[in-house]
Amino acid sequence: MLGFILRRLLQSIFVMLAVSLIAFSLFRFVGDPVAQMVGQETSIEAQENIRERLGLNDSMITQYSRFVSNLSQGEFGFSYRTRQPVSEMILSRMPATLELGFVSLIISLLVGIPAGIYTAIKRGGVIANALLISTLVGISVPTFVIGIFLIYIFGVELGWLPTFGRGSTVQIGWWSTSFLTWEGLKSLLLPAITLGVYQLTLTMRLVRAEMQDVLKTDYIKFATARGINYRSLYLNHAFRNTMVPVVTIIGLQLGGIIAFSIVTESVFQWPGMGLLFLDSIRYVDIPVMSVYLVLIALMFVAINLLVDILYFVIDPRVRIRSSKGEVVQ
Amino acid sequence: MIAAIKRFSRENEFAYLFLNNRVAQIAAFIALLCVGGAALSQWIAPFNPYDIASIDLMDSLVPPVWSDGSDARFLIGTDDQGRDLLSAILYGTRLSLFVGLLSITFASVLGVSVGLMAGYFGGRFDAIVMRIADVQLSLPAILTALLIDGIARGILPQGQHESLMIIVLTIAIGLSLWVNFARTVRASTFVERNKEYVQASEIMGMHPLRIMLVQILPNIMGPILVILTVDLAVAVLLEATLSFLGVGVPPNQPSLGTLIRIGTQYMFSGEWWIVIFPSMMLIVMVVSINVLGDFLRDAFNPRLR
């Protein structure tokens, strides 16, 4: 097991180095960093001076290793556009995105897993079929259109819920939360549903497929024959064995949620990291762009690693296979 | 005619499955309608939304014909600049489909050739390519596309950016979708290359390129076709999303995403039609492509037969 985790860890480090190399080349080759910092009147000598002081004349390898060591120490540089430290900008935006992602994940799991189990058990039933058809729509309708429709129905026509921003937030240290005010919670609802719908349909389809496979197995037939009550049969015997793929998907979903939060945040003007990234693309604010990229990659890699380790905890079969030296996919 | 189709369908399994699947038929019909409407937009659209001379600002924000204050010339109303919404949607669909098809072509040519080579030759090339694919697969397509778009913005000079935007968009979407093709083709090629017909061709001294294209490729067309359909829907959605976010096609050539983006600004003041109709068009198109993709997946999956 230790060998497997070490191998995955090495792989993760490789991925992070690759991403930081991309971020570095973005930083270094897209546009001239010095020209971005100084005005047009600055003389060439002065520019050369700055270039020397920033170490831009050093060899590429020196610059790259300095870039990586700065990143690992949380030194992210300054935004071209606002002149603020990037770390401050991202930290102030992070709670909004994380809270939004957390709530939408909860929504997608709380609805998706029971719906998946239900459609697997009541195969061919009217409600089950209706749920299945609605998942096809959930996959086909883009996130921003879902958001727009929700805004139109609940914000414009009914006027029940706020349609942009976080409402009022409570500051706890550097973390600003919208969980503690009524208005904040109300503002959170529409964006979280928008972000959660796609993940919800994925969860539901996956749980359903896995449940159907498990329900066909002999041990379930045997358990049915033994006369175990259905509740226990479905939840304890069947659902538990679908947990491995479900955990994988939840892990991958976290990544999807963070990525699609860019779109959701744009629709609802939600002041999170995604909106910051979008602005940085629009204004070619390279430092913000590259740091966002590195942070997202870090989250993905950490989540994937965690999911792999969770496999061991949940599924004994993986443990046996990997101890025999087989490749674990 | 019908007898001929029936005879054909008895011999051709694929046609048989299609003729017995009402949902797939409806989806194909709607998809054809969308593609046809888009392709013929130049001739069937009542107005040309690119022709500034025909646009009158006095006609802006006219509601659809069944509401008060409508104009019989504009069936589903006009947008903020006085463009006929129906024409704008038809032209927008054309642009969306054009970008979608172009980027999926780019993605499939790149992915299939890389996958064929990786699966056929194996070795170091295979290892490197699959590592890159792993890294890219760990980032969602929308993020990759946004990033490539952002880099292009930085590299290209300001003036040229607008005119090259569609090419940039195509490359961005294509590069974010090639991995699906590469992985599937690699896996299938891996299986095929150990079969006897490939070995026979090798012994005959056939050039590897010829073996890959003439021998292996036709045998792995099934899965490629499925990904092609499913990813076309993804490409259309990516284009719409990028345009909606304001980093897609330039505003003077509205795609469906751009139209929806414009529409959201008028949603709060009661002009709902500008946002609702383009959204409906997008949804109908993507749902029909996805249903077709599901059908193809089942049709090519021998386990489900």
HADDOCK unambig.tbl for C-alpha pairs under 7 A between the chains (distance, minus, plus):
assign (segid A and resid 15 and name CA) (segid B and resid 135 and name CA) 6.15 0.50 0.50
assign (segid A and resid 30 and name CA) (segid B and resid 151 and name CA) 6.92 0.50 0.50
assign (segid A and resid 30 and name CA) (segid B and resid 154 and name CA) 5.54 0.50 0.50
assign (segid A and resid 30 and name CA) (segid B and resid 155 and name CA) 5.60 0.50 0.50
assign (segid A and resid 31 and name CA) (segid B and resid 154 and name CA) 6.07 0.50 0.50
assign (segid A and resid 31 and name CA) (segid B and resid 155 and name CA) 6.49 0.50 0.50
assign (segid A and resid 137 and name CA) (segid B and resid 287 and name CA) 6.72 0.50 0.50
assign (segid A and resid 140 and name CA) (segid B and resid 283 and name CA) 6.61 0.50 0.50
assign (segid A and resid 140 and name CA) (segid B and resid 286 and name CA) 5.81 0.50 0.50
assign (segid A and resid 140 and name CA) (segid B and resid 287 and name CA) 5.36 0.50 0.50
assign (segid A and resid 141 and name CA) (segid B and resid 283 and name CA) 5.57 0.50 0.50
assign (segid A and resid 142 and name CA) (segid B and resid 237 and name CA) 6.42 0.50 0.50
assign (segid A and resid 145 and name CA) (segid B and resid 279 and name CA) 6.50 0.50 0.50
assign (segid A and resid 156 and name CA) (segid B and resid 268 and name CA) 6.10 0.50 0.50
assign (segid A and resid 256 and name CA) (segid B and resid 140 and name CA) 6.48 0.50 0.50
assign (segid A and resid 259 and name CA) (segid B and resid 140 and name CA) 6.62 0.50 0.50
assign (segid A and resid 259 and name CA) (segid B and resid 143 and name CA) 6.26 0.50 0.50
assign (segid A and resid 281 and name CA) (segid B and resid 150 and name CA) 4.90 0.50 0.50
assign (segid A and resid 284 and name CA) (segid B and resid 150 and name CA) 6.56 0.50 0.50
assign (segid A and resid 284 and name CA) (segid B and resid 153 and name CA) 6.70 0.50 0.50
assign (segid A and resid 284 and name CA) (segid B and resid 154 and name CA) 5.76 0.50 0.50
assign (segid A and resid 300 and name CA) (segid B and resid 138 and name CA) 6.68 0.50 0.50
